[in-house]
Amino acid sequence: MTTVTADVVTPQVVRETERKDGWLRRAPLLPALIFAILVTQLPFLATIYYSTQSWNLVRPGSRQFVGLSNYAAVFADRTFRAAALNSIAITVGCVLAAMLFGIVLALLLDRPFRGRSVVRTLLITPFLVMPVATALLWKTSMFDPIFGVVNFVLSPFGVQEFSWATESPLLSVIVALVWQWTPFMMLLILAGLQSQSGEVLEAAAVDGASRWQTFVTITLPYLSGVPPVVRNDRGVQAGPVWLSCWLPSMALVAWPLAPPPCSDR
């Protein structure tokens, strides 16, 4: 008589096996993770350390620990507060306006019509333009007080030779950024619209729901994951706009590379 003994697999053994397999699947990502930590987190920690120091670059021996006094000086600066408020206004205005226009354009492109691929390509074009080229385009072609397209369009309403870039700089920046970011919002929302289940929409139509009711009760909840992505991506890019303007001007004052001409040597 032959007896066959079967191995009993307990849940603990299954969990250990799955844990080992999980580490094996994640192992190829380890070099990229280490590289990302070295490139991003170590400089970030070094920045925090240097922010607590008072240091003149031409006098290495003058370094001393000052704690949070640098942060106190920054937040007490009127220029910093004004720049931070402008940055918040740019972030909120750009994200909300670009999201609104993106929803409208995505809804228009979600339905079939002749030449839809051509229209979609043209609408994506602003997203492919470099930021420097966008700034020059709007400054010279759109906002120019004499030859600008904006003043030409608004001339029937009494707008004559208005310098948008100097008289309304915040609004000008928001308009230019919305023009460039709207295609990105449109692509995200359009991808969400095209991934909807057609059976659900057909069932809503059979039940007598109008297009507006279908959009509010089905489409918008389905697209609820898009706004956080848009907010995080565009907000991070729009948030530190003031850094590129404020920090270079303050660096030469706060950290002089050489003593003033009239100082004692």
C-alpha positions in Angstrom: 0.0 0.0 0.0 1.4 3.3 -1.0 0.8 6.5 1.0 0.9 9.9 -0.7 1.7 12.8 1.6 0.6 16.2 0.4 2.3 19.4 1.5 0.0 21.6 3.5 0.3 25.2 2.5 -0.6 27.5 5.4 -1.7 31.2 5.0 1.6 32.3 6.6 3.6 30.5 3.9 1.5 32.1 1.2 2.1 35.5 2.7 5.8 35.0 2.9 5.9 33.7 -0.7 3.9 36.8 -1.9 6.2 39.1 0.1 9.3 37.6 -1.5 7.8 37.8 -5.0 6.8 41.4 -4.3 10.4 42.3 -3.4 11.7 40.5 -6.5 9.3 42.5 -8.7 10.3 45.8 -7.1 14.1 45.1 -7.2 14.6 46.5 -10.8 13.2 49.8 -9.5 15.8 50.1 -6.7 18.5 51.8 -8.8 16.1 54.4 -10.0 14.8 55.0 -6.5 18.4 55.4 -5.2 19.2 57.8 -8.0 16.0 59.9 -7.3 16.9 60.1 -3.6 20.5 61.2 -4.3 19.4 63.8 -6.9 16.4 65.3 -5.1 16.3 64.5 -1.4 20.0 65.1 -0.5 20.0 68.6 -2.1 16.8 69.3 -0.3 18.3 68.4 3.1 21.4 70.4 2.3 19.2 73.4 1.5 17.4 73.1 4.8 20.8 73.0 6.5 22.2 76.1 4.7 19.0 78.0 5.4 19.9 77.9 9.1 23.4 79.4 8.5 24.7 82.9 8.0 27.5 82.6 5.4 29.4 84.9 3.2 30.8 83.1 0.1 34.1 85.1 0.1 34.6 84.6 3.8 34.3 80.9 4.6 35.2 81.5 8.3 32.2 83.8 8.8 29.7 80.9 8.8 27.6 80.7 11.9 24.3 79.1 13.0 21.4 81.5 13.1 18.5 79.2 13.5 15.2 80.4 12.0 16.3 84.1 11.8 16.6 83.8 8.0 13.0 82.6 7.7 11.9 85.4 10.0 13.6 87.9 7.8 12.1 86.5 4.7 8.5 86.5 6.0 9.0 90.0 7.3 9.9 91.3 3.9 7.1 93.2 2.1 8.4 92.1 -1.3 8.2 88.5 -0.3 4.6 88.8 0.9 3.5 90.7 -2.2 5.2 88.0 -4.4 3.6 85.2 -2.4 0.2 86.8 -2.9 0.8 87.2 -6.6 1.9 83.6 -6.8 -1.3 82.4 -5.1 -3.4 84.6 -7.4 -1.6 83.2 -10.5 -2.0 79.6 -9.2 -5.7 79.8 -8.4 -6.6 81.9 -11.5 -4.7 79.7 -13.9 -5.9 76.3 -12.5 -9.5 77.3 -12.3 -9.7 79.1 -15.7 -7.7 76.4 -17.5 -9.8 73.7 -16.0 -13.0 75.4 -17.1 -11.9 76.0 -20.6 -10.4 72.4 -20.7 -13.8 70.9 -19.7 -15.6 72.9 -22.4 -13.1 72.0 -25.1 -13.1 68.3 -24.0 -16.9 68.1 -24.2 -16.8 69.6 -27.7 -14.1 67.1 -28.9 -15.8 64.1 -27.3 -18.5 64.1 -29.9 -17.8 63.1 -33.5 -17.6 65.7 -36.2 -15.8 66.2 -39.5 -12.2 67.4 -39.0 -12.1 66.5 -35.3 -8.5 65.2 -35.5 -7.3 68.4 -37.1 -9.1 70.6 -34.5 -7.7 68.5 -31.7 -4.1 68.9 -33.1 -4.5 72.6 -33.4 -5.8 72.9 -29.8 -2.9 70.9 -28.5 -0.3 73.2 -30.2 -0.1 75.8 -27.4 1.0 73.1 -25.0 4.0 72.3 -27.2 5.3 75.9 -27.3 8.2 76.6 -25.0 7.5 79.0 -22.1 10.0 81.5 -23.3 8.5 81.6 -26.8 5.0 81.9 -25.2 6.1 84.9 -23.2 7.6 86.6 -26.3 4.6 85.8 -28.4 2.1 87.3 -26.0 4.3 90.3 -25.2 5.1 91.3 -28.8 2.1 90.0 -30.8 -0.8 90.1 -28.4 -0.1 92.7 -25.6 1.8 95.2 -27.6 0.1 98.6 -27.0 0.4 99.7 -30.7 0.4 96.5 -32.9 -1.1 94.0 -30.4 -4.0 91.8 -31.4 -5.8 92.3 -28.0 -5.9 96.1 -28.4 -7.1 95.7 -32.1 -9.9 93.4 -31.0 -10.9 95.7 -28.1 -10.6 99.0 -30.1 -14.3 99.1 -30.9 -14.9 99.3 -27.1 -12.6 102.3 -26.7 -9.4 100.5 -25.8 -6.6 102.4 -27.4 -2.8 101.7 -27.0 -3.3 100.1 -23.6 0.0 98.5 -22.4 -1.2 95.2 -20.9 2.2 94.0 -19.8 2.9 97.1 -17.7 -0.5 98.3 -16.6 -2.0 94.8 -15.8 1.0 92.5 -15.4 -0.8 89.9 -13.2 -3.7 89.6 -15.6 -1.4 89.3 -18.6 0.6 86.5 -17.0 -2.6 84.6 -16.1 -4.0 84.9 -19.6 -0.7 83.7 -21.2 -0.5 80.7 -18.8 -4.1 79.8 -19.3 -3.6 79.8 -23.1 -0.6 77.4 -22.6 -2.1 75.1 -20.0 -5.6 74.7 -21.3 -4.6 72.0 -23.8 -3.1 69.9 -21.0 -6.3 70.1 -19.0 -8.3 69.3 -22.2 -6.2 66.1 -22.8 -6.7 64.9 -19.2 -10.4 65.5 -19.2 -10.9 64.2 -22.8 -9.1 60.9 -21.8 -11.5 60.6 -18.8 -14.5 61.2 -21.0 -13.5 58.7 -23.6 -12.9 56.0 -20.9 -16.5 56.2 -19.7 -18.7 53.2 -20.1 -21.0 53.7 -23.0 -23.5 51.3 -21.4 -24.0 53.6 -18.4 -24.6 56.6 -20.6 -27.1 54.6 -22.8 -28.9 53.5 -19.7 -29.2 57.0 -18.4 -30.6 58.1 -21.8 -33.1 55.2 -21.7 -34.2 56.3 -18.3 -35.0 59.7 -19.6 -32.1 61.7 -18.2 -31.2 64.9 -20.1 -27.7 65.6 -21.3 -27.2 68.1 -18.4 -28.4 65.5 -15.8 -26.2 62.9 -17.3 -23.2 65.3 -17.2 -23.8 66.3 -13.6 -24.8 63.0 -12.1 -22.5 60.6 -14.1 -19.8 62.4 -16.0 -18.6 64.8 -13.3 -18.4 62.2 -10.5 -16.5 59.9 -12.9 -14.0 62.8 -13.6 -13.5 63.5 -9.9 -9.9 62.2 -10.1 -8.9 64.7 -12.7 -9.0 67.9 -10.6 -6.4 66.7 -8.0 -4.0 65.7 -10.8 -4.4 69.1 -12.4 -4.1 71.0 -9.2 -1.0 69.2 -8.1 0.7 69.3 -11.5 -0.1 72.9 -12.5 -0.1 74.2 -9.0 3.5 73.0 -8.4 4.6 74.7 -11.6 2.7 77.9 -11.1 3.4 78.2 -7.3 7.1 79.0 -7.4 6.8 81.7 -10.1 7.9 84.4 -7.6 11.1 82.5 -6.8 12.6 83.2 -10.1 12.0 86.9 -9.7 12.5 87.4 -6.0 15.4 85.2 -5.0 18.0 86.5 -7.6 17.3 90.1 -6.6 17.6 89.3 -2.9 20.7 87.1 -3.3 23.0 89.9 -4.2 21.8 91.9 -1.2 21.7 89.1 1.4 24.8 87.3 0.3 27.3 89.8 -1.2 30.2 88.2 -3.1 32.5 91.1 -2.2 32.5 94.0 0.4 31.1 97.4 -0.7 33.6 99.8 -2.4 33.6 102.2 0.6 33.9 99.6 3.3 37.1 99.0 5.3 39.4 96.4 3.9 
